[in-house]
Amino acid sequence: MNGQHTYQEITTQPTAWEDALTAFAGIAPTLKASWQALDANQVLFIGCGSTHYLSLAAAALFQQTTGVAARAVPSSELLLFDKTVVADPARTLLVAISRSGTTTETITAVSKFQQQGGAAVWTITCYPESPLAQLSNIVLPTVAAQEQSVAQTRSFASMMIMAQALAAHLGGQDWTVLHELPEYGRTLIDQTNDTVQALAQRTDLARFTFLGSGPQYGIASEAMLKMTEMSLTVAYAFHFMEYRHGPMSMANSEAAIIGLLSPTATTHEKQVLDEMAANGAVTLAISPAGSGISLPDNLPVWAYPVLYLPPLQLLAYHRSIAKGLDPDNPRNLTAVVYLDTAAF
């Protein structure tokens, strides 16, 4: 059956989140001691494709919770344009995120960073014995999230919850609140599957747009990528307020606009969705405020990003199935991108 691996990986991911949090508990003391010893003034998150978008969310969360400057760039930017990315390698912590730990750009970028005297490399990966992990000072493993599908779903979410735990712990927050999320995740999967399936099957919708701001922008970007690669559907990602500045010209009856409403800017973000609905677009909110797909409303703001993922992943999966495609094996894609390192 087309998509059987993808569907299984989406629907079982809360168990993998639990495994990731158990692994984090084992390394939390080492992380805190190593962080204090580094005295870093910048944290740089890198990845490729999905893990670049994960890095965007992780960097926003890290700076929000720790007060230390953090940014995210694709691994290739550090590799090819390092002077635009890192000003002081000796006081920069590099956090590399890779499902496989074998992506050429990320491994080569890490090596270059180390050659330039980078302070330390920490890696979030599903494969703690991988080449990237071997280069790293600390590895944050999400082994139970390993996948057979090409498109990342369970792995992305599990590495996201690991990044959330990292940001919260180093920011002095009680990261153990995250132990509540797997049960919330199971409920979301059960309660939203039919809703997103109905939206995905609408043949009158030609394009899907995902809106998110703050840490949710990285999640919106990942939702765009999942919709694109799994279902070959035109998809976009924008910050909420930026959507008004030109892209809203695409808001009509052929457009579905999914808004990832934040816990802190709900009023402003919902206004954007309401305006797009008035322009004729089909809109759906995923929100801790209770409109559309409801998230719990009792969590700290840094705990939310991973909870947006299951409905968005199911939306892409069902769109792919509705179009007669195989989300396990998207067209022209492989699970890992390997490049000729001699070119670098």
matplotlib code that plots the C-alpha trace (Angstrom):
import matplotlib.pyplot as plt

x = [0.0, 1.3, 2.4, 2.2, 5.6, 4.9, 1.5, 3.0, 5.9, 3.5, 1.1, 3.7, 5.8, 4.7, 6.5, 9.6, 9.2, 9.2, 12.4, 14.1, 13.2, 14.5, 17.8, 17.9, 17.5, 20.6, 22.8, 21.2, 23.9, 26.7, 25.0, 24.7, 28.3, 29.7, 27.6, 28.9, 32.5, 32.1, 31.1, 29.8, 28.4, 26.7, 25.0, 24.7, 22.2, 22.8, 21.0, 19.8, 16.3, 14.0, 16.7, 17.4, 13.8, 14.2, 17.2, 15.2, 12.7, 15.5, 17.5, 14.5, 13.6, 17.2, 17.6, 14.2, 14.9, 18.6, 19.1, 22.2, 22.3, 21.3, 20.7, 20.2, 21.6, 21.7, 24.8, 25.9, 26.0, 28.5, 30.5, 30.5, 30.0, 31.4, 32.4, 28.8, 27.8, 30.4, 32.3, 34.1, 34.4, 36.2, 33.1, 30.5, 28.7, 27.7, 24.6, 24.4, 21.1, 20.9, 18.5, 21.2, 24.4, 25.8, 24.7, 27.7, 27.2, 26.7, 29.7, 32.0, 30.7, 31.4, 34.9, 35.5, 34.2, 36.5, 39.5, 38.8, 38.9, 35.2, 34.4, 32.4, 30.0, 26.9, 24.8, 21.1, 20.7, 18.8, 22.1, 24.5, 27.3, 27.2, 30.1, 28.7, 28.3, 31.9, 33.0, 30.9, 31.7, 28.2, 25.5, 21.8, 20.3, 16.8, 17.3, 13.6, 12.7, 14.6, 12.5, 12.1, 10.4, 12.3, 10.3, 11.1, 8.1, 8.8, 12.5, 11.8, 9.4, 11.7, 14.7, 12.5, 11.5, 15.2, 16.0, 13.2, 14.5, 18.0, 16.8, 14.7, 17.4, 20.1, 17.7, 16.9, 13.4, 11.8, 12.3, 10.5, 7.2, 7.8, 7.0, 3.3, 3.6, 3.5, 0.0, -1.1, 0.4, -1.6, -4.8, -4.0, -3.4, -6.7, -8.8, -7.4, -6.9, -10.4, -10.3, -7.1, -8.0, -11.1, -9.1, -6.4, -8.9, -10.4, -9.6, -10.7, -7.6, -4.6, -2.1, -1.4, 0.2, 1.5, 1.8, 3.9, 6.0, 8.7, 9.7, 6.6, 8.0, 10.4, 7.5, 5.5, 8.4, 8.7, 5.0, 5.5, 8.3, 6.2, 3.3, 5.7, 7.7, 5.0, 2.1, 3.7, 1.4, 2.3, 3.0, 4.4, 5.5, 5.4, 5.5, 2.0, 2.4, 4.6, 1.8, 0.0, 2.9, 2.3, 1.6, -2.0, -2.7, -2.9, -5.6, -8.7, -11.0, -8.2, -6.0, -5.8, -4.1, -3.1, -2.1, 0.1, -1.2, 1.3, 0.5, 1.7, 0.5, -2.8, -4.9, -2.7, -2.3, -5.9, -6.7, -4.6, -6.4, -9.8, -8.7, -7.7, -11.0, -12.8, -10.8, -12.2, -9.4, -10.1, -8.4, -7.5, -6.0, -3.9, -4.0, -3.6, -6.4, -9.1, -10.0, -9.7, -7.4, -7.0, -3.7, -3.5, -3.5, -1.5, 2.0, 5.0, 5.5, 8.7, 6.9, 4.5, 6.4, 6.4, 2.6, 1.9, 3.6, 1.2, -1.7, 0.5, 2.3, -1.1, -2.3, 0.6, 0.2, -3.5, -2.9, -0.4, -2.7, -5.6, -3.4, -2.5, 1.2, 3.4, 4.5, 7.0, 9.0, 8.6, 9.6, 13.3, 14.3, 16.5, 16.7, 20.3, 22.0, 25.7, 28.0, 31.5, 33.5, 36.4, 34.2, 34.6]
y = [0.0, 3.4, 5.4, 2.7, 3.5, 7.3, 6.8, 4.5, 6.9, 9.8, 8.0, 6.3, 9.4, 10.2, 7.0, 8.2, 11.6, 9.6, 7.9, 11.2, 12.7, 9.7, 10.0, 13.7, 13.1, 11.0, 13.7, 16.8, 17.2, 16.9, 19.5, 22.1, 21.7, 21.8, 24.9, 26.8, 25.9, 27.1, 30.7, 31.0, 34.3, 32.7, 29.4, 28.4, 25.8, 24.1, 21.4, 20.7, 20.5, 19.6, 19.9, 23.4, 24.3, 22.5, 24.7, 27.8, 26.8, 25.6, 28.8, 31.0, 28.9, 28.8, 32.6, 33.1, 30.9, 31.5, 35.1, 34.1, 35.1, 32.2, 31.9, 29.1, 28.7, 25.9, 23.8, 24.9, 28.6, 27.8, 25.7, 28.2, 31.6, 31.2, 34.8, 35.9, 33.4, 33.2, 36.2, 34.5, 30.7, 30.3, 31.6, 29.8, 26.6, 24.8, 22.6, 20.3, 18.6, 15.6, 12.6, 10.3, 11.9, 11.3, 14.4, 15.6, 19.4, 19.1, 16.9, 19.1, 22.3, 20.8, 19.9, 23.4, 25.0, 22.8, 23.7, 27.3, 26.9, 26.5, 26.2, 23.0, 20.9, 19.3, 17.0, 16.0, 12.9, 9.6, 7.8, 8.3, 6.2, 8.1, 10.0, 13.3, 12.0, 10.9, 14.5, 15.9, 16.8, 15.8, 13.8, 14.2, 10.9, 10.2, 6.5, 5.4, 8.0, 6.2, 5.9, 3.9, 6.7, 9.3, 12.3, 13.1, 13.0, 11.1, 11.9, 15.7, 15.8, 13.8, 15.9, 19.0, 17.9, 17.2, 20.8, 22.1, 20.3, 21.6, 25.2, 24.9, 23.2, 25.6, 28.5, 27.5, 26.2, 23.0, 21.0, 18.0, 19.7, 18.1, 14.7, 15.8, 16.2, 12.6, 12.1, 15.4, 14.2, 11.0, 12.9, 15.3, 12.5, 10.8, 13.9, 15.7, 13.0, 13.2, 17.0, 17.3, 14.4, 16.2, 19.3, 17.4, 15.7, 18.9, 19.0, 22.6, 23.7, 24.4, 25.6, 25.5, 28.3, 27.9, 30.9, 30.9, 33.5, 33.2, 29.5, 28.5, 29.9, 27.0, 24.6, 26.4, 26.0, 22.3, 21.9, 23.6, 21.2, 18.1, 19.2, 19.9, 16.7, 14.2, 15.5, 17.6, 20.4, 24.1, 25.2, 28.3, 29.4, 33.0, 34.8, 35.9, 39.7, 39.3, 37.6, 40.9, 42.5, 41.0, 37.3, 37.9, 38.6, 34.7, 34.4, 33.2, 30.3, 28.0, 28.7, 26.9, 28.9, 27.1, 29.4, 28.2, 30.6, 31.3, 31.4, 35.1, 36.8, 35.0, 38.2, 39.6, 36.3, 35.4, 38.7, 37.8, 34.5, 36.2, 38.7, 35.9, 34.1, 37.3, 37.3, 33.8, 31.6, 28.4, 28.8, 26.5, 27.6, 25.4, 27.2, 27.0, 29.6, 27.1, 28.0, 25.4, 22.6, 23.1, 22.7, 22.6, 26.1, 25.3, 24.9, 27.3, 29.0, 27.1, 23.7, 24.2, 23.8, 20.0, 19.9, 21.6, 18.9, 15.8, 17.5, 19.2, 15.9, 14.1, 16.8, 16.2, 12.5, 12.5, 15.0, 12.6, 9.6, 11.6, 12.4, 8.7, 9.2, 7.3, 9.5, 6.9, 7.6, 11.1, 11.7, 12.4, 12.2, 10.1, 9.9, 11.3, 13.7, 12.9, 15.3, 15.1, 16.6, 17.3, 20.2, 21.9]
z = [0.0, -0.9, 2.1, 4.7, 6.2, 6.3, 8.0, 10.6, 11.3, 11.7, 14.0, 16.2, 16.7, 20.3, 21.4, 19.8, 21.6, 24.8, 23.9, 22.9, 26.3, 28.1, 26.2, 27.0, 30.7, 30.6, 29.1, 30.7, 33.4, 30.9, 28.6, 31.4, 32.5, 29.0, 28.2, 31.2, 30.3, 26.7, 27.5, 24.0, 22.7, 19.7, 18.9, 15.2, 14.1, 10.8, 8.7, 5.2, 3.9, 6.7, 9.3, 8.1, 8.9, 12.2, 12.8, 12.2, 15.0, 17.3, 17.0, 17.7, 20.8, 22.0, 21.9, 23.4, 26.4, 27.0, 26.0, 23.9, 20.3, 18.0, 14.3, 11.8, 8.3, 5.8, 6.1, 2.7, 3.8, 6.5, 4.0, 1.1, 2.8, 6.3, 6.8, 6.5, 9.1, 11.9, 13.2, 16.1, 15.8, 19.1, 21.0, 18.8, 19.6, 16.4, 16.7, 13.7, 13.0, 10.7, 10.6, 9.1, 10.2, 6.8, 4.8, 2.9, 3.3, 7.0, 7.7, 5.5, 7.1, 10.6, 9.6, 8.2, 11.4, 13.5, 11.3, 12.0, 15.7, 16.5, 20.2, 20.0, 17.9, 19.3, 17.1, 17.1, 15.1, 14.8, 14.3, 17.2, 15.6, 12.3, 10.8, 11.9, 15.4, 15.4, 14.7, 17.6, 21.2, 22.3, 20.6, 21.4, 20.0, 18.8, 17.9, 18.1, 15.4, 12.6, 9.5, 6.3, 4.4, 2.5, 3.8, 7.5, 9.9, 13.1, 12.9, 12.5, 15.4, 17.7, 16.9, 17.4, 20.9, 21.7, 20.5, 22.7, 25.7, 25.0, 24.8, 27.9, 30.0, 29.2, 29.7, 33.2, 32.5, 33.7, 30.6, 32.1, 31.2, 27.8, 29.2, 28.9, 25.1, 23.9, 25.3, 23.8, 20.5, 20.5, 21.1, 18.3, 15.8, 16.8, 16.8, 13.7, 11.2, 9.6, 9.5, 7.7, 5.4, 4.3, 3.5, 1.7, -0.6, -1.9, -5.6, -5.9, -3.9, -6.1, -3.5, 0.3, 2.3, 5.8, 8.1, 11.3, 13.2, 15.8, 16.3, 14.4, 11.1, 10.9, 11.5, 8.7, 6.4, 7.2, 6.5, 3.1, 2.3, 3.4, 1.2, -1.8, -1.6, -0.7, -2.8, -5.6, -4.6, -4.9, -1.3, 0.4, 3.9, 5.2, 8.4, 9.4, 9.0, 5.9, 4.1, 3.8, 2.0, -1.5, -1.1, -0.1, -3.7, -4.0, -1.4, -3.3, -3.5, -4.9, -1.8, 1.5, 4.2, 7.4, 10.3, 13.2, 15.8, 18.6, 22.3, 22.5, 19.3, 18.6, 18.2, 15.4, 13.7, 13.7, 12.2, 9.2, 8.8, 9.0, 6.3, 4.0, 4.6, 3.6, 0.4, -0.4, 0.9, 2.8, 6.2, 9.1, 12.4, 14.6, 17.9, 21.7, 21.8, 20.9, 17.3, 14.5, 15.6, 19.3, 21.2, 25.0, 26.5, 29.7, 28.4, 28.4, 25.1, 24.3, 24.6, 21.6, 18.3, 18.1, 18.7, 15.4, 13.5, 13.5, 11.8, 9.2, 8.4, 8.1, 5.8, 3.4, 3.7, 2.8, 0.0, -1.5, -1.2, -2.7, -5.8, -6.2, -5.2, -2.8, 0.1, 1.2, -2.0, -3.3, -6.9, -7.6, -3.9, -1.8, 2.0, 2.1, -0.3, -1.0, -2.8, -4.1, -1.3, -3.7, -5.0, -1.6]

ax = plt.figure().add_subplot(projection="3d")
ax.plot(x, y, z, "-o")
ax.set_aspect("equal")
plt.show()
